[in-house]
Amino acid sequence: MKFGLHVILAGLLLSLTSCSSISSLSFDTICPAEVTFPQGVRSIVVVNNAAEIPVDNNIYSDLEGEDRKFSVKHDSLTYRIAEQVALRLSSTGYFNTVGMFYDDSISLPKDLYPVLSSEQLQAIREDWPGSAVLTIDKADINGFLSDARVMSVDGDFFISTFDILGELTARLYLPGEDYPQTYRTQDTIYWQEAGLTPDMPHSLLPELPFCYIQAASHFAQGLAGKMTPYKETVERFLFTSSDPAMKDAGRYWKKGKYDEASYLWEYIYENQKNAGKKARVASNIALYYELNDNFKDALLWANRSLDEFMKRPDDNAYYVAMMRDYIHQLTQRRSNDAKLKLQMGY
């Protein structure tokens, strides 16, 4: 038996919780991107069209609560963001070709952030025929450094925090189209240190220009993540028991004989009178079907499990909540399934 295309088998981990009838399970799934490219478009070029970020776009709030502006030198941060977006897109393996367009002759007035003209698009497409064009049109990035005193019974100490807030605006021009789709991302990254004197946390923080370099990479990752399918780790659970048939099913599961485990669980379900035990094996069968990307049957068995737990809702309040959350996640995965298969070319 092979698990479905959405599950990264290398990420499958199983760990028993002590003195419990629930095993925890975590694995990576592939989620669809926000953007669905037309079939055959597997080349993209990234263009920096954003105004450079001012070096004095930072606020420092001292221990007295007074704010003042300060400067942090950083070189060509918008170009660094564009390059990091291209690198992130390339690293996914989703595109056959990822490039950068550096010709400043197509640059636009940076304070207006207009769309590219037909002539400017043509200049890019001559070098990158058949490619999607992703322009980084605006980058609002601001730094906030703050100090705070923390009082405790063991003595006061001091904390310094450097937050960088970023908002990127990008436009995507698909091949043959002059009117783009617009995408925006917002995120925050921060560094924090503590010390016994007011100056100590500052000395422990990274050099602030280095923080901006890390922030550029972080914000670029968020934008690139909208363009390609991405991995997400999910947490699941597997019910175990000292019952002989359940123990045999558990042994099959540990050995990777998932079909055999599912057959035993279905046999137990059909021949079991106890609602709680039926609920547990139904949940395990739902997991089996999820790992095969059979979301229809996974939802069928998850709802059967919930129905059995609901026969004694007060006693099974924890399991009822757990199954409702699981059903919600399965429903989301089923709704994403067709979109993901289209993006992956299946």
Disulfide bonds with the S-S distance in Angstrom:
none
